[in-house]
Amino acid sequence: MSNGFDAAIKDRHEASELSIAVGKVFQPRAPISTREFFAGLSIRSAHRDALYDKVILACAAASSAAKDALGYFHPTDVINPLSSILKRKNVIIATFQKHMNEFCVKERGPVLEMSGVPRAYKYRFHDPLLPPYIFMKAVAAGSITVDEINTLTGSN
């Protein structure tokens, strides 16, 4: 006969195993895939307050929550996730538009693909496996929790 206490212990044990596994996956080592190489290269910046890692995380959340069958999302879809990640309410598209455009060029990946016309661009990840990778990397770095990811992506 199982009770709530047993279920809580099991859930905590599974969460602990997940944390250990994610920690092992992201131990420092040489890049083992193009995906890892591009994800690391795309968010590096000499500026201490650069937003690249936060913007790409918000883009991953927007992509995962997108209703588009091909994974396209609009810059407006990034506002709420980025506001939550930065813990600021005054995030506007101009805050991150440059970052998203840079994610579309060779120097930063390309991590994103841009489609459409000016003032109506939509984006998607060049590699559809990148959003889950970005989530795992952010969880391993302590930047975000799994519960926060579920909230940002509407996966409650």
N, C-alpha and C positions, 0 to 999 in steps of 0.2 A: 504494500500500500504506500503510495507516494503522497507526500504532502508538499505544501508551498516551500517549506524549508529545503527539502531535497531538490526541488526545481531551482531555487535560488543558488544553491551550492553548485549544481550542474551548470547553470548559466555563468556563474562567476568563473568556474573551471574552464569552460569553453572560451570565455573572454580572455582569460589568462593565457591559454594556449594560442589564441589568435595574436595577442600582443607579442608573445615570444617568437612566433613564426614571422610576423611582420618585421620585428627587430632583426632577425637573422637574415631576411631577404635584403635589408637595406644596410648591412654592415659595410663600412668603407672597403672598396675593392676596385679593380679596374673595370670599366664598362664592359658588359657582356653582350650588349645588343645595341642596335641602332636606336631603338626606342629610349633606352637609358641614356645613351650619349646625347641625343637631341633634347631630351627633357632636362638634363643637367645644364647643357649649353644654353638653352633658350632662356633660362631664368637668372643667369649670372649677370651681375652688374657691379661696377666699381662704386656706385652710390649706395651708401648705407641704407637709405630710406626708399630704395627702389621698390616698386610694386609688382615686378614681374611674377614672382612666385604666388602672390595673392591674386593677381588678375588671371593667371592660368588656372588656378584653383576655382575661381568664380566662373570661368569659362567652362570648366569641366562640369560644374554644377548646372550651369545653364544648358549645356549639351545633354546631360543626363535627364534633365527635366523637360527637354524639348518635345513638342508634340509632332515635330516633323519626322517623317519616316526615314529620312536620310541623315538625321542628326543636325540639321541646320538650326542655328539660333541667331537672334538679332542682338545688337549691343544693348537694347533696352532689357533683354533677358538677363543681362549680367549685373544690372544695377542692384537688385535685391541681394543676390549672393555676395557681391563685393561689399555692400553696406554691412551685411552681417559679419563677414570676415574681418573687415576693418573696424567694426563696432562704431560706425559713423552713419548718420542719417542723411548727410548732405552730399552723397556721392552722385556725380553727374557723369554723363557719357564722356565728356572732355577729360575726366580724370584718368580714363583708361583706354581711350580710343587709339592713342599713339602706340600703346603696348600691344593691342590687338593687331594693329597693322604691322607692327614689327614681328609678331609671331608668324606672319604670312611670308616673310622674306627668308632667303637662304641663310643669312647670318644668324638667325634665331631658330632655325629648324629646317624647313618650314614646319611649324607645329599645326598651324591653322590654314585652312583654305578660305579665300574670300570669293564671294559670288554676288552678282547683282550690279546695280548702278549706284553712283555716288548718292549719298544720303539715304540709301535703301540697301546697303550691303547686308549680307547675311554670311555667317561663318559656320564652319564645322571643322572637326579635328581631321587632320591629314591621315592619321592612323587611328581608327576607332578604338584601339586598345589603350590609347593614352589616358582618357578620363579615369578609368579604374586605377591605372598606374599612378596617376597624379594623386588620387585619393589615398592610396596606400602609402605613398611617399609622405604626404602631409600628416597622416595619422602617425607614421613612424617618427616623424620629426616633432610631434607634439603640437603641430600648428592647428589641428582640428580634431574633434572626436568623431567617432562613427555616428553617434546620435546627431551631431551637428550636420554631418553630410546627409543623413536621412532627412533632416528638416529642410536643408537647402535644395535637395532634389525632389522633395515631395514624396519620399518613399516611406513615410511614417507607417 
